[in-house]
Amino acid sequence: MVDIDSKLRLAIIGVGGWGKNHARVLHDFGVLSAVCDMDAQRTKEIAERYNTNSYHSIDDLLNTEKLDACLVCTPTKTHSVVAKKIMERGINVFVEKPLSFSSRECEEMVEISQKKKLILTSGYIERFNPAVQDVKRLIDSKRYGDLLMMEFHRENRMPLHVKDVGIIYDTSVHDIDTAMFLFNSIPHVVFARAGKKFHMYEDFATIMLGFNDQRVAIIASNWITPQRVRRFSAVCTDGIIMGDFISQEIKIDHGEATIIPRRQQFQEPLTLELKNFLDAIEGKIRGPVVSAADATNVTKVAEAALLSNNTGSPVYLDLK
Ligand SMILES: NC(=O)c1ccc[n+]([C@@H]2O[C@H](COP(=O)([O-])OP(=O)(O)OC[C@H]3O[C@@H](n4cnc5c(N)ncnc54)[C@H](O)[C@@H]3O)[C@@H](O)[C@H]2O)c1
């Protein structure tokens, strides 16, 4: 349970499959003022459920409501246009992942947010997953030595409604972000192989990220496997740590024993993520956990992965 005592007024743009979860959490926090979706039926349903104002057009929403922040939960290729419109009105914005499919658009968004002194963050929700938080603490403490390699598996049947991007921008980006977070570093080389079987864009991909000191992350994602799999492992010099994004369980094997720390309670990453956004807006913390610069780097890595797949060569990066 997360306690919120806030007078903030927020709106959600896009209350489809994922945006409706944001609506539930913001309603529980008592900060949901309005929802906006071009699909009239969806807007009506969510607005009635949470007793909020509803709009079908973003301009009407922004012209009518007095808002502290908006959440952008529309399809990826619309993120930048929608977020810019919001920021031009001096309103803070949380944009679902990826910040944009284009790093040039990400950079433009970052520039506007800096010029207008606004919070801009993106929905890299796994940072708030208690399993990732626990593994991060173990890695940073070096309890099992130095982190050398990571492997991520994210698999499920194809989500039929995702039409504007392939699996790299939709799904692998979560693990690209988590790899950079756990390594506390940015990769200097990306190599990827991807393919498409059932989708317009790639629906399976394996991406290799090279970090300094020979450290490496392998990210395997597919929209083919019938079961939902979301797990990762971190090979350290004195043990291997395994995590499951879904069960939030972690397991440590250090040669002499296998340890499964008991989790006191399941925490919803979305609740923690949105609490962090509210705290950043209210100035309770220095900035959101996911900076706009971090999110821009994820998009740059995803772009490099697509380029590497198209050219068959590694792509060297100079990320800041
Ligand atoms: N963080 C996560 O774990 C996670 C999970 C799922 C989806 N997402 C992200 O959330 C975003 C939305 O995904 P989804 O699965 O909910 O998609 P969706 O297609 O189910 O919903 C998108 C909604 O946006 C509305 N919309 C589109 N353009 C609009 C506009 N200009 N104005 C108002 N409404 C508009 C559509 O009518 C639709 O209801 C994507 O960026 C996706 O990557 C994140």
The ligand as an ORCA input file, in Angstrom:
! r2SCAN-3c Opt
* xyz 0 1
  N       5.188     -0.053    -19.497
  C       4.604     -1.154    -19.916
  O       4.817     -2.232    -19.382
  C       3.659     -1.086    -21.096
  C       2.774     -2.153    -21.352
  C       1.927     -2.062    -22.434
  C       1.962     -0.943    -23.267
  N       2.846      0.071    -22.981
  C       2.917      1.262    -23.848
  O       1.701      1.995    -23.715
  C       1.358      2.606    -24.964
  C      -0.055      2.203    -25.342
  O      -0.121      0.807    -25.511
  P      -1.505      0.014    -25.382
  O      -1.137     -1.397    -25.365
  O      -2.340      0.559    -24.272
  O      -2.164      0.417    -26.783
  P      -3.717      0.445    -27.160
  O      -3.761      0.464    -28.642
  O      -4.446     -0.617    -26.411
  O      -4.231      1.860    -26.578
  C      -3.862      3.081    -27.134
  C      -5.028      4.041    -26.987
  O      -4.640      5.337    -27.453
  C      -5.734      5.918    -28.138
  N      -5.220      6.974    -29.012
  C      -4.393      6.852    -30.087
  N      -4.080      8.066    -30.584
  C      -4.724      8.986    -29.827
  C      -4.812     10.404    -29.842
  N      -4.156     11.120    -30.748
  N      -5.578     11.015    -28.917
  C      -6.256     10.301    -27.988
  N      -6.212      8.938    -27.910
  C      -5.458      8.299    -28.816
  C      -6.375      4.749    -28.883
  O      -7.721      5.026    -29.227
  C      -6.262      3.641    -27.850
  O      -7.397      3.548    -27.000
  C       2.419      2.161    -25.972
  O       3.404      3.138    -26.059
  C       3.036      0.920    -25.324
  O       4.402      0.735    -25.678
  C       3.666      0.012    -21.918
*
